[in-house]
Every structure is written in C-alpha cells, then in structure tokens.
Amino acid sequence: MKSALVLKCPMCNAVHTLKGQRNEYSKQDLYAQAKTHLRNHDLNETKAAIRKNEIVYDATEIVISSEMYQQLPIKAWMEPDDAWLPDDVMSENEGSQSEFESSVEISFH
Ligand SMILES: [Zn+2]
C-alpha cells in the first residue's frame, strides 16, 4: 500500500495527486501545486488566493495499492474525466479536514 495526497480544483474538478503523505508537504508546497493549475483559470489575485486556499484545505490523503497507485494523476493536473481516483476519495475527505486545518494554522509563517 502507498500513500498519496489528492488535490482537487473547486472550479473545474481537475485533480492532481502528490506522492507520499500530507505531513511530507508544507503549506507552501501545496500552494505552489495549486497555483500551477489556477493559472489556467485567469483569476484576479484575490480570487486566485481564495481558490488556492480551498484546494489546500481540501487536500485529501489516500492509501491505495501499488497497482492502483500507478493510475493516479501524479505528474500533472488532469481533467476529472481523464483522471483515475478511488471511489472513496470524496467520502474520506470530510473526516480529515479539520485536522489538516489546524496543522496548516501552526505551520503558517
Ligand atoms: Zn480548475
């Protein structure tokens, strides 16, 4: 089994996964990943900042088999239709959010 962190765009549902666990990435790392995608949306600075926060806030850690791991959109952001993700990604999301939020507050500098 392997861990991956799933980032999802709240605007177009594009997804991007990062190798490893959530605590391996700083808030800045995740912001940088979100920013890469948000450039496509042509947002003003304020809106881009809000969306960036949403993506990082909703980042979901998943654990899947090595076999399935190969199918994740690990290299780049992908359209939801082109990307494969486990069915239970969405349902796992809720429980982990608050925990991540507090760790984000602490690491802010
Ligand atoms: Zn998007």
Backbone and ligand atoms as CSV (ligand in chain L), in Angstrom:
chain,resi,resn,atom,element,x,y,z
A,1,MET,N,N,0.831,-1.207,0.000
A,1,MET,CA,C,0.000,0.000,0.000
A,1,MET,C,C,0.868,1.261,0.000
A,2,LYS,N,N,0.362,2.279,-0.678
A,2,LYS,CA,C,1.111,3.541,-0.758
A,2,LYS,C,C,0.195,4.708,-0.447
A,3,SER,N,N,0.812,5.777,0.038
A,3,SER,CA,C,0.057,6.992,0.348
A,3,SER,C,C,0.177,7.994,-0.782
A,4,ALA,N,N,-0.894,8.757,-0.963
A,4,ALA,CA,C,-0.871,9.854,-1.924
A,4,ALA,C,C,-1.768,10.960,-1.398
A,5,LEU,N,N,-1.456,12.159,-1.817
A,5,LEU,CA,C,-2.251,13.305,-1.415
A,5,LEU,C,C,-2.989,13.821,-2.650
A,6,VAL,N,N,-4.309,13.931,-2.531
A,6,VAL,CA,C,-5.121,14.337,-3.672
A,6,VAL,C,C,-5.500,15.811,-3.552
A,7,LEU,N,N,-5.169,16.580,-4.570
A,7,LEU,CA,C,-5.597,17.975,-4.655
A,7,LEU,C,C,-6.672,18.060,-5.726
A,8,LYS,N,N,-7.685,18.875,-5.436
A,8,LYS,CA,C,-8.790,18.970,-6.384
A,8,LYS,C,C,-9.169,20.427,-6.595
A,9,CYS,N,N,-9.375,20.805,-7.838
A,9,CYS,CA,C,-9.760,22.184,-8.144
A,9,CYS,C,C,-11.254,22.370,-7.913
A,10,PRO,N,N,-11.653,23.357,-7.077
A,10,PRO,CA,C,-13.079,23.566,-6.795
A,10,PRO,C,C,-13.824,24.163,-7.983
A,11,MET,N,N,-13.112,24.638,-8.971
A,11,MET,CA,C,-13.755,25.282,-10.111
A,11,MET,C,C,-14.059,24.311,-11.241
A,12,CYS,N,N,-13.116,23.460,-11.563
A,12,CYS,CA,C,-13.325,22.578,-12.712
A,12,CYS,C,C,-13.176,21.096,-12.341
A,13,ASN,N,N,-12.922,20.810,-11.057
A,13,ASN,CA,C,-12.779,19.431,-10.582
A,13,ASN,C,C,-11.558,18.695,-11.117
A,14,ALA,N,N,-10.626,19.421,-11.714
A,14,ALA,CA,C,-9.371,18.786,-12.118
A,14,ALA,C,C,-8.678,18.248,-10.871
A,15,VAL,N,N,-7.944,17.168,-11.017
A,15,VAL,CA,C,-7.283,16.558,-9.869
A,15,VAL,C,C,-5.793,16.381,-10.119
A,16,HIS,N,N,-5.072,16.379,-9.019
A,16,HIS,CA,C,-3.626,16.181,-9.069
A,16,HIS,C,C,-3.235,15.455,-7.788
A,17,THR,N,N,-2.458,14.407,-7.913
A,17,THR,CA,C,-2.029,13.707,-6.702
A,17,THR,C,C,-0.528,13.880,-6.516
A,18,LEU,N,N,-0.136,13.927,-5.258
A,18,LEU,CA,C,1.270,14.039,-4.896
A,18,LEU,C,C,1.666,12.773,-4.158
A,19,LYS,N,N,2.878,12.323,-4.412
A,19,LYS,CA,C,3.347,11.111,-3.749
A,19,LYS,C,C,3.531,11.354,-2.256
A,20,GLY,N,N,3.195,10.358,-1.479
A,20,GLY,CA,C,3.501,10.423,-0.059
A,20,GLY,C,C,2.354,10.931,0.782
A,21,GLN,N,N,2.675,11.294,2.012
A,21,GLN,CA,C,1.658,11.683,2.969
A,21,GLN,C,C,1.571,13.194,3.098
A,22,ARG,N,N,0.442,13.610,3.651
A,22,ARG,CA,C,0.169,15.036,3.797
A,22,ARG,C,C,1.265,15.750,4.603
A,23,ASN,N,N,1.726,15.104,5.651
A,23,ASN,CA,C,2.700,15.798,6.506
A,23,ASN,C,C,4.096,15.894,5.873
A,24,GLU,N,N,4.265,15.333,4.693
A,24,GLU,CA,C,5.536,15.482,3.979
A,24,GLU,C,C,5.585,16.796,3.205
A,25,TYR,N,N,4.439,17.449,3.122
A,25,TYR,CA,C,4.372,18.678,2.337
A,25,TYR,C,C,4.062,19.871,3.218
A,26,SER,N,N,4.754,20.975,2.978
A,26,SER,CA,C,4.446,22.207,3.688
A,26,SER,C,C,3.275,22.876,2.980
A,27,LYS,N,N,2.684,23.829,3.676
A,27,LYS,CA,C,1.601,24.604,3.083
A,27,LYS,C,C,2.079,25.266,1.792
A,28,GLN,N,N,3.321,25.737,1.809
A,28,GLN,CA,C,3.880,26.410,0.632
A,28,GLN,C,C,3.991,25.456,-0.555
A,29,ASP,N,N,4.393,24.224,-0.275
A,29,ASP,CA,C,4.478,23.218,-1.339
A,29,ASP,C,C,3.117,23.046,-2.006
A,30,LEU,N,N,2.092,22.935,-1.169
A,30,LEU,CA,C,0.749,22.681,-1.691
A,30,LEU,C,C,0.215,23.902,-2.430
A,31,TYR,N,N,0.491,25.084,-1.891
A,31,TYR,CA,C,0.089,26.313,-2.576
A,31,TYR,C,C,0.703,26.380,-3.968
A,32,ALA,N,N,1.979,26.008,-4.053
A,32,ALA,CA,C,2.675,26.051,-5.337
A,32,ALA,C,C,1.994,25.122,-6.343
A,33,GLN,N,N,1.590,23.940,-5.862
A,33,GLN,CA,C,0.899,22.992,-6.738
A,33,GLN,C,C,-0.446,23.560,-7.195
A,34,ALA,N,N,-1.163,24.168,-6.262
A,34,ALA,CA,C,-2.475,24.743,-6.581
A,34,ALA,C,C,-2.329,25.877,-7.592
A,35,LYS,N,N,-1.313,26.697,-7.373
A,35,LYS,CA,C,-1.067,27.850,-8.232
A,35,LYS,C,C,-0.833,27.433,-9.682
A,36,THR,N,N,-0.077,26.354,-9.848
A,36,THR,CA,C,0.230,25.847,-11.177
A,36,THR,C,C,-1.049,25.647,-11.975
A,37,HIS,N,N,-2.049,25.106,-11.307
A,37,HIS,CA,C,-3.301,24.845,-12.001
A,37,HIS,C,C,-4.155,26.106,-12.149
A,38,LEU,N,N,-4.180,26.918,-11.114
A,38,LEU,CA,C,-5.079,28.083,-11.120
A,38,LEU,C,C,-4.710,29.114,-12.191
A,39,ARG,N,N,-3.477,29.049,-12.676
A,39,ARG,CA,C,-3.088,29.926,-13.788
A,39,ARG,C,C,-4.024,29.739,-14.975
A,40,ASN,N,N,-4.526,28.523,-15.131
A,40,ASN,CA,C,-5.420,28.235,-16.267
A,40,ASN,C,C,-6.754,28.966,-16.178
A,41,HIS,N,N,-7.095,29.422,-14.972
A,41,HIS,CA,C,-8.436,29.957,-14.773
A,41,HIS,C,C,-8.528,31.471,-14.899
A,42,ASP,N,N,-7.399,32.130,-15.094
A,42,ASP,CA,C,-7.422,33.552,-15.361
A,42,ASP,C,C,-8.179,34.337,-14.282
A,43,LEU,N,N,-7.815,34.130,-13.030
A,43,LEU,CA,C,-8.487,34.784,-11.911
A,43,LEU,C,C,-7.719,36.034,-11.487
A,44,ASN,N,N,-8.423,36.974,-10.849
A,44,ASN,CA,C,-7.676,38.074,-10.258
A,44,ASN,C,C,-6.996,37.577,-8.978
A,45,GLU,N,N,-6.146,38.410,-8.404
A,45,GLU,CA,C,-5.294,37.963,-7.307
A,45,GLU,C,C,-6.096,37.463,-6.099
A,46,THR,N,N,-7.146,38.200,-5.768
A,46,THR,CA,C,-7.955,37.837,-4.600
A,46,THR,C,C,-8.633,36.500,-4.802
A,47,LYS,N,N,-9.254,36.341,-5.952
A,47,LYS,CA,C,-9.966,35.087,-6.218
A,47,LYS,C,C,-9.005,33.908,-6.306
A,48,ALA,N,N,-7.857,34.146,-6.907
A,48,ALA,CA,C,-6.857,33.083,-7.005
A,48,ALA,C,C,-6.406,32.648,-5.610
A,49,ALA,N,N,-6.253,33.627,-4.707
A,49,ALA,CA,C,-5.827,33.316,-3.335
A,49,ALA,C,C,-6.885,32.484,-2.621
A,50,ILE,N,N,-8.152,32.824,-2.841
A,50,ILE,CA,C,-9.243,32.069,-2.209
A,50,ILE,C,C,-9.263,30.638,-2.721
A,51,ARG,N,N,-9.174,30.483,-4.020
A,51,ARG,CA,C,-9.194,29.140,-4.623
A,51,ARG,C,C,-7.993,28.318,-4.187
A,52,LYS,N,N,-6.860,28.973,-4.086
A,52,LYS,CA,C,-5.635,28.311,-3.660
A,52,LYS,C,C,-5.833,27.731,-2.261
A,53,ASN,N,N,-6.421,28.544,-1.392
A,53,ASN,CA,C,-6.705,28.086,-0.031
A,53,ASN,C,C,-7.671,26.923,-0.022
A,54,GLU,N,N,-8.690,26.988,-0.868
A,54,GLU,CA,C,-9.680,25.909,-0.939
A,54,GLU,C,C,-9.026,24.592,-1.337
A,55,ILE,N,N,-8.158,24.670,-2.330
A,55,ILE,CA,C,-7.507,23.451,-2.813
A,55,ILE,C,C,-6.645,22.839,-1.706
A,56,VAL,N,N,-5.895,23.676,-1.028
A,56,VAL,CA,C,-5.008,23.175,0.028
A,56,VAL,C,C,-5.825,22.658,1.215
A,57,TYR,N,N,-6.895,23.366,1.539
A,57,TYR,CA,C,-7.753,22.979,2.655
A,57,TYR,C,C,-8.407,21.620,2.395
A,58,ASP,N,N,-8.759,21.374,1.161
A,58,ASP,CA,C,-9.464,20.136,0.803
A,58,ASP,C,C,-8.532,18.986,0.426
A,59,ALA,N,N,-7.244,19.201,0.522
A,59,ALA,CA,C,-6.293,18.138,0.177
A,59,ALA,C,C,-6.607,16.877,0.986
A,60,THR,N,N,-6.677,15.754,0.294
A,60,THR,CA,C,-7.087,14.506,0.927
A,60,THR,C,C,-6.001,13.455,0.800
A,61,GLU,N,N,-5.664,12.856,1.908
A,61,GLU,CA,C,-4.668,11.788,1.855
A,61,GLU,C,C,-5.382,10.458,1.607
A,62,ILE,N,N,-4.857,9.678,0.682
A,62,ILE,CA,C,-5.430,8.357,0.415
A,62,ILE,C,C,-4.332,7.298,0.522
A,63,VAL,N,N,-4.738,6.084,0.800
A,63,VAL,CA,C,-3.812,4.962,0.831
A,63,VAL,C,C,-4.371,3.895,-0.101
A,64,ILE,N,N,-3.607,3.534,-1.125
A,64,ILE,CA,C,-4.087,2.566,-2.100
A,64,ILE,C,C,-2.989,1.567,-2.452
A,65,SER,N,N,-3.369,0.555,-3.153
A,65,SER,CA,C,-2.409,-0.479,-3.547
A,65,SER,C,C,-1.423,0.083,-4.578
A,66,SER,N,N,-0.241,-0.499,-4.606
A,66,SER,CA,C,0.794,-0.034,-5.540
A,66,SER,C,C,0.302,-0.105,-6.974
A,67,GLU,N,N,-0.494,-1.099,-7.248
A,67,GLU,CA,C,-1.025,-1.300,-8.595
A,67,GLU,C,C,-1.902,-0.129,-9.029
A,68,MET,N,N,-2.811,0.273,-8.131
A,68,MET,CA,C,-3.697,1.392,-8.414
A,68,MET,C,C,-2.936,2.720,-8.417
A,69,TYR,N,N,-1.910,2.752,-7.612
A,69,TYR,CA,C,-1.100,3.960,-7.459
A,69,TYR,C,C,-0.590,4.460,-8.802
A,70,GLN,N,N,-0.243,3.511,-9.663
A,70,GLN,CA,C,0.281,3.837,-10.995
A,70,GLN,C,C,-0.719,4.642,-11.826
A,71,GLN,N,N,-1.974,4.496,-11.483
A,71,GLN,CA,C,-3.008,5.128,-12.309
A,71,GLN,C,C,-3.360,6.532,-11.858
A,72,LEU,N,N,-2.840,6.936,-10.715
A,72,LEU,CA,C,-3.163,8.267,-10.209
A,72,LEU,C,C,-2.557,9.359,-11.090
A,73,PRO,N,N,-3.212,10.530,-11.137
A,73,PRO,CA,C,-2.662,11.663,-11.908
A,73,PRO,C,C,-1.514,12.326,-11.152
A,74,ILE,N,N,-0.389,11.637,-11.087
A,74,ILE,CA,C,0.696,12.052,-10.198
A,74,ILE,C,C,1.626,13.083,-10.848
A,75,LYS,N,N,1.665,13.122,-12.144
A,75,LYS,CA,C,2.630,14.002,-12.813
A,75,LYS,C,C,2.113,15.414,-13.037
A,76,ALA,N,N,0.812,15.526,-13.217
A,76,ALA,CA,C,0.269,16.848,-13.535
A,76,ALA,C,C,-1.215,16.889,-13.195
A,77,TRP,N,N,-1.764,18.092,-13.242
A,77,TRP,CA,C,-3.209,18.232,-13.080
A,77,TRP,C,C,-3.911,17.600,-14.278
A,78,MET,N,N,-5.011,16.913,-14.012
A,78,MET,CA,C,-5.755,16.287,-15.099
A,78,MET,C,C,-7.238,16.582,-14.974
A,79,GLU,N,N,-7.886,16.613,-16.110
A,79,GLU,CA,C,-9.336,16.762,-16.126
A,79,GLU,C,C,-9.957,15.570,-15.410
A,80,PRO,N,N,-11.098,15.805,-14.711
A,80,PRO,CA,C,-11.709,14.694,-13.959
A,80,PRO,C,C,-12.046,13.485,-14.833
A,81,ASP,N,N,-12.388,13.724,-16.085
A,81,ASP,CA,C,-12.735,12.614,-16.982
A,81,ASP,C,C,-11.527,11.773,-17.369
A,82,ASP,N,N,-10.359,12.419,-17.352
A,82,ASP,CA,C,-9.140,11.722,-17.764
A,82,ASP,C,C,-8.398,11.090,-16.593
A,83,ALA,N,N,-8.761,11.508,-15.394
A,83,ALA,CA,C,-8.013,11.072,-14.223
A,83,ALA,C,C,-8.720,9.931,-13.502
A,84,TRP,N,N,-7.930,9.013,-12.998
A,84,TRP,CA,C,-8.500,7.938,-12.213
A,84,TRP,C,C,-8.242,8.207,-10.728
A,85,LEU,N,N,-9.314,8.072,-9.922
A,85,LEU,CA,C,-9.164,8.169,-8.474
A,85,LEU,C,C,-10.050,7.107,-7.826
A,86,PRO,N,N,-9.652,6.632,-6.662
A,86,PRO,CA,C,-10.501,5.652,-5.977
A,86,PRO,C,C,-11.880,6.253,-5.665
A,87,ASP,N,N,-12.897,5.429,-5.680
A,87,ASP,CA,C,-14.272,5.895,-5.470
A,87,ASP,C,C,-14.482,6.569,-4.120
A,88,ASP,N,N,-13.702,6.128,-3.134
A,88,ASP,CA,C,-13.978,6.625,-1.781
A,88,ASP,C,C,-13.225,7.898,-1.424
A,89,VAL,N,N,-12.596,8.535,-2.403
A,89,VAL,CA,C,-11.848,9.756,-2.100
A,89,VAL,C,C,-12.745,10.823,-1.487
A,90,MET,N,N,-13.901,10.999,-2.058
A,90,MET,CA,C,-14.774,12.057,-1.575
A,90,MET,C,C,-15.283,11.794,-0.158
A,91,SER,N,N,-15.634,10.584,0.130
A,91,SER,CA,C,-16.194,10.280,1.444
A,91,SER,C,C,-15.132,10.357,2.536
A,92,GLU,N,N,-13.896,10.112,2.180
A,92,GLU,CA,C,-12.822,10.198,3.172
A,92,GLU,C,C,-12.465,11.637,3.488
A,93,ASN,N,N,-12.851,12.504,2.602
A,93,ASN,CA,C,-12.457,13.895,2.710
A,93,ASN,C,C,-12.884,14.556,4.014
A,94,GLU,N,N,-14.122,14.360,4.388
A,94,GLU,CA,C,-14.696,15.100,5.497
A,94,GLU,C,C,-13.953,14.932,6.827
A,95,GLY,N,N,-13.670,13.713,7.168
A,95,GLY,CA,C,-13.078,13.454,8.463
A,95,GLY,C,C,-11.710,14.065,8.666
A,96,SER,N,N,-10.985,14.234,7.586
A,96,SER,CA,C,-9.598,14.661,7.742
A,96,SER,C,C,-9.411,16.175,7.645
A,97,GLN,N,N,-10.439,16.870,7.258
A,97,GLN,CA,C,-10.281,18.297,7.001
A,97,GLN,C,C,-9.881,19.120,8.218
A,98,SER,N,N,-10.584,18.935,9.323
A,98,SER,CA,C,-10.336,19.784,10.477
A,98,SER,C,C,-8.925,19.564,11.010
A,99,GLU,N,N,-8.500,18.328,10.948
A,99,GLU,CA,C,-7.158,18.001,11.413
A,99,GLU,C,C,-6.111,18.753,10.587
A,100,PHE,N,N,-6.330,18.771,9.304
A,100,PHE,CA,C,-5.398,19.442,8.419
A,100,PHE,C,C,-5.432,20.941,8.647
A,101,GLU,N,N,-6.594,21.458,8.877
A,101,GLU,CA,C,-6.742,22.887,9.081
A,101,GLU,C,C,-5.865,23.355,10.237
A,102,SER,N,N,-5.899,22.628,11.334
A,102,SER,CA,C,-5.123,23.050,12.499
A,102,SER,C,C,-3.622,22.950,12.215
A,103,SER,N,N,-3.200,21.940,11.484
A,103,SER,CA,C,-1.782,21.825,11.192
A,103,SER,C,C,-1.337,22.930,10.249
A,104,VAL,N,N,-2.276,23.373,9.417
A,104,VAL,CA,C,-1.969,24.463,8.496
A,104,VAL,C,C,-1.763,25.762,9.264
A,105,GLU,N,N,-2.624,26.031,10.225
A,105,GLU,CA,C,-2.508,27.250,11.034
A,105,GLU,C,C,-1.147,27.315,11.697
A,106,ILE,N,N,-0.721,26.218,12.239
A,106,ILE,CA,C,0.526,26.184,13.008
A,106,ILE,C,C,1.731,26.422,12.089
A,107,SER,N,N,1.676,25.850,10.905
A,107,SER,CA,C,2.840,25.942,10.029
A,107,SER,C,C,2.894,27.256,9.260
A,108,PHE,N,N,1.903,28.099,9.444
A,108,PHE,CA,C,1.878,29.369,8.720
A,108,PHE,C,C,2.975,30.310,9.233
A,109,HIS,N,N,3.745,30.871,8.305
A,109,HIS,CA,C,4.721,31.857,8.719
A,109,HIS,C,C,5.032,32.816,7.566
L,1,ZN,ZN,ZN,-9.532,24.132,-12.295
